[in-house]
């Protein structure tokens, strides 16, 4: 655990490129749904250990974290979309029947999922399987995500500013606690995933509560 924590801190200490790589790696873990708002705040605190952080830097950190989350989820989106090949014709017919509703409400749903603590992976599975427009996916998800990551980064910046000299040693402590919590979540999630989750179709059927069954119509 300590080695992983140190690795993350070392990556972030490399600057924006290191931040991009480590945040992208964290978001690539499927069904983890890390708090990117907290991750952006932790990044600001970690950056402050190695030098002063201003408003511009905080906003840029928020944008980078949001961008990595969007790119990672876009990859998940395309993987799920490609997995339609393993589904039955009846299931595909049922999913295609949902396309009109997805086209109507997909953008709003993606924005809300990205901007709130609600887990977004089930929704990404759903819009991927219904072949939602990729451009709309990117725009809606990024706007929602960047809103919360910039907010998280600015909150952390204000915490540093208001803390003053009394809290001079706090950034590394808080950043370590937050990053440790994120790592713990990753390890716990990976440990508790059953062998059944190795099959993509099983994951899709667990996450998608499709009420429409052609045999019941």
Buried (B, 14 or more C-beta within 10 A) or exposed (E): EEEBBEEBBEBBBEEBEBBBBBBBBBBBBBBBBBBBBBBBBBBBBBBBBBEEBEEEBBBBBBBBBBBBBBBBBBBBBEBBBEBBEEBEEEBBEBBEEBBEEBBEEBBEBBBBBBBEEEEBBBBBBBBBBBBBBBEBBBBBBBBBBBBBBBBBBBBBBEBBEEBEEEEEEBBBEBBBEBBBBBBEBBEEBEEEEEEEBEEBEEBBEEBBEBEEEEEEE
